[in-house]
Amino acid sequence: MATLKLRAVGNSVGLVLPKDILARMNLAEGDTVQVVESGDGLLLTTMPRETEAQLELGRELMRRYRETFAALAK
């Protein structure tokens, strides 16, 4: 268990994770994590790199074909 402090980052607030926690979670700067609200608080989980790549591909397709998806939704 670790006690962490929230810090100002520009106009936002961030949580700085110590190196040992980053190493245990196999995380590096720029990686994506998911925050899930649970009955006991918040759960921080990693997103597999394959899933992250698939989500980015989906976002790119949605941007590229936005008009087509909008027409299909009608």
N, C-alpha and C positions, 0 to 999 in steps of 0.2 A: 504494500500500500504506500502511496506517495501523496503528499500534500502539495498541490501546485497553486501558483498565484496567477491570476489573470493580469495581463499587461496591455497597455495601449499599443496599438499597431495602426498608425495613421488615424483614420476616422473610425476604426473598429477596435475590438478587444480580442486578444488572442490568448491561447493557452500554450505555454512553452513546455514541451515534453523533454525530460532529461535524457541524455545519451543512453543510459542503461535501459530505459523503457523503450526507446526507439529501437535499440538492438534486439530486445526480447520480442518486439512486435514485427521485426524485420521491416522497419519503415525508414524512409529517407525524405529529405525535403522534396516537395512536389508530389508525393504520393497522396492518394485519396483514402480517407477513412469515413466510416459511417458512424453516426451517432444515433443510437436508438434509445428512446425513453422507456424505462422499465419501472416496475413498481417500487424498486429500491433506489432509483436515480437514473443516471445515464450510463449506457454501455457503449464503449468505443471499440469498434471492430475494424479490421482491415478488409479491404476489398481486393479479391484476387486480381492480379494484373490482367488476366484474360478477360474477366468480367468488365474491368475498366476499359479495355480496348474495344470490347463489343459495344459498350454504352456510347463511347465516343463515335464509333462508326454509325450507330443509330442516330445520334444527334446530327452528324454530318449529312446523313440521308434526309433527315427531317428538314434541315436548312435548305438543302439543294432542291427538294421537291415539295416545298411548303405550299405552293399554289396548287399543286396536284392533290395533296392531302386535304387542303381546304375544300376543293371542288368535290372530292369524294365524300367528305363529311356532310355535304348538303343533302 
